[in-house]
Amino acid sequence: MGQMRAVLRHNAPGSPIIDLFADAPAYNARAASYLLAAYAPEFPAGTIFLCVVDPGVGGDRQPMVLQADGRVFVGPGNGLLELVARQAVEIGAQAIAWRPDHLSASFHGRDLFAPVAAAYARGDELATAPIPDADWRHPDWPDDLAEVIYLDDFGNAITGLRAAGLTPGQAVRINGQELTQARTFGAVPVGQAFWYENANGLVEIAVNQGSAAQQLGLTLGGTVELL
């Protein structure tokens, strides 16, 4: 990330840089897609997102730019931008046709995506080309993913389920444990596991003053069952 920041600073000096997720799910573009779609709407129109969860770097996947509801997303066409596109009202997608003089096979985040993001921050646009939907869309992915997509440092587990899709008070089950809903951490006793609607509208599994990951044995990709 330091090397990508250096490119952004050099090519778009004065543009503020915010680290949204420095620890997005490794190798897992699908999980990261649901995470990105939940958090991106908090940013104003005009924000440029540099998105790199790219296990296929240097391979056949297309580098791309997605414009969605006034925001710009630069990253690999491997499904990472699927949920952002699906939930947006207006979208436009293009393959990145521009290439730098030096493009390593293993670090497109620094060599390709960061310079493109910086160009958009400056108000410039580098060469693009049409990109077929088949090269980046994943219509087979569900609108809500009933899996753990992120574990934070407290051991809280964010899922790909939007809380608005559950009925009030609906219970969930994970790893054989049935969990009821609470509005706040303090609404349950210390040490009790529960689920709640997090600040970005997703179902999150937690333990009051404890680690849900440790207490419930949660891992990325763990399945959540709605009861």
Residue pairs with C-beta under 8 A, 6 or more apart in sequence:
1 19
1 22
3 107
3 110
4 50
4 52
4 109
4 110
4 113
4 114
5 17
7 110
7 114
7 115
7 118
8 15
8 17
8 50
8 114
8 117
8 118
8 121
9 17
10 118
11 114
11 115
11 118
11 119
11 122
12 117
12 118
12 119
12 121
12 122
15 118
15 121
15 122
20 39
20 49
21 32
21 35
21 39
21 150
24 32
24 35
24 53
24 150
25 31
25 32
25 35
25 53
25 149
25 150
25 220
26 53
27 53
27 55
28 53
28 149
28 220
28 221
29 53
29 54
29 55
29 76
29 78
29 79
29 80
30 79
30 138
30 141
30 145
31 145
31 147
31 149
31 150
31 160
31 220
31 221
32 51
32 53
32 80
32 149
33 79
33 80
33 81
33 82
33 83
33 84
33 141
34 83
34 144
34 145
34 149
34 160
34 202
35 149
35 150
35 158
35 160
36 49
36 51
36 73
36 80
36 81
36 83
36 84
37 83
37 84
37 86
37 87
38 162
38 200
38 201
38 202
39 200
40 47
40 49
40 71
40 73
40 84
42 200
43 49
43 71
45 69
45 70
45 71
46 70
46 71
47 71
47 72
48 71
48 72
48 73
48 74
48 117
48 120
48 121
49 71
49 72
49 73
49 74
49 75
49 117
50 74
50 75
50 109
50 113
50 114
50 117
51 73
51 74
51 75
51 76
51 80
51 81
51 113
52 75
52 76
52 108
52 109
52 113
53 75
53 76
53 78
53 80
54 61
54 75
54 76
54 78
54 80
54 108
54 109
55 78
56 76
56 78
57 76
57 105
57 106
57 107
57 108
57 109
58 104
58 105
58 106
58 108
61 76
61 77
61 78
61 135
62 76
62 77
62 95
62 96
62 131
62 135
62 136
63 75
63 76
63 77
63 95
63 96
63 108
63 112
63 113
63 116
64 74
64 75
64 76
64 77
64 81
64 93
64 94
64 95
64 96
64 131
64 136
65 72
65 73
65 74
65 93
65 94
65 96
65 116
65 120
65 128
66 72
66 73
66 81
66 84
66 85
66 91
66 92
66 93
67 73
67 91
67 92
67 93
68 81
68 84
68 85
68 88
68 90
68 91
69 88
69 89
69 90
69 91
72 117
72 120
73 81
73 84
74 96
74 113
74 116
74 117
74 120
75 81
75 113
76 108
76 113
77 95
77 131
77 135
77 136
78 136
79 136
79 138
79 141
81 93
81 136
82 136
82 137
82 138
82 141
83 141
85 91
85 93
85 137
86 143
93 131
93 133
93 136
94 128
94 129
94 130
94 131
95 128
95 129
95 130
95 131
95 135
96 112
96 116
96 126
96 127
96 128
97 126
97 127
97 128
97 129
98 116
98 126
98 127
98 128
99 112
100 111
100 112
100 115
102 111
103 111
103 112
104 110
104 111
115 126
116 126
119 125
119 126
144 160
144 161
144 162
144 165
145 159
145 160
145 161
146 159
146 160
146 161
146 223
146 224
146 225
146 226
147 159
147 160
147 221
147 222
147 223
147 224
148 157
148 158
148 159
148 174
148 205
148 218
148 219
148 220
148 221
148 222
148 224
149 158
149 159
149 160
149 220
150 157
150 158
150 220
151 157
151 158
151 213
151 218
151 219
151 220
152 158
154 206
154 211
155 206
155 207
155 210
155 211
155 212
155 213
155 214
155 215
155 218
156 204
156 205
156 206
156 211
156 212
156 213
157 174
157 204
157 205
157 206
157 212
157 213
157 216
157 218
157 222
158 198
158 202
158 203
158 204
159 202
159 203
159 204
159 205
159 224
160 202
161 202
161 203
161 224
161 226
162 201
162 202
162 203
163 196
163 197
163 198
163 201
163 202
163 203
164 201
166 172
166 181
166 203
166 226
168 181
169 180
169 181
170 181
170 226
170 227
171 178
171 179
171 180
171 181
171 227
172 178
172 179
172 195
172 203
172 205
172 224
172 225
172 226
172 227
173 179
173 224
173 225
173 227
174 205
174 216
174 218
174 222
174 223
174 224
174 225
175 216
175 217
175 218
175 222
177 193
177 216
178 227
179 193
179 194
179 195
179 205
180 194
180 195
181 194
181 195
181 196
182 188
182 194
182 195
182 196
183 196
183 197
184 196
185 196
185 206
185 208
185 209
186 208
187 194
188 194
188 208
189 208
190 208
190 209
190 210
191 207
191 208
191 209
191 210
191 215
192 207
192 208
193 205
193 206
193 207
193 210
193 212
193 215
193 216
194 205
194 206
194 207
194 208
195 203
195 204
195 205
195 206
196 203
196 204
196 206
197 203
197 204
198 204
203 224
205 212
205 216
205 218
205 224
206 212
207 215
207 216
212 218
213 219
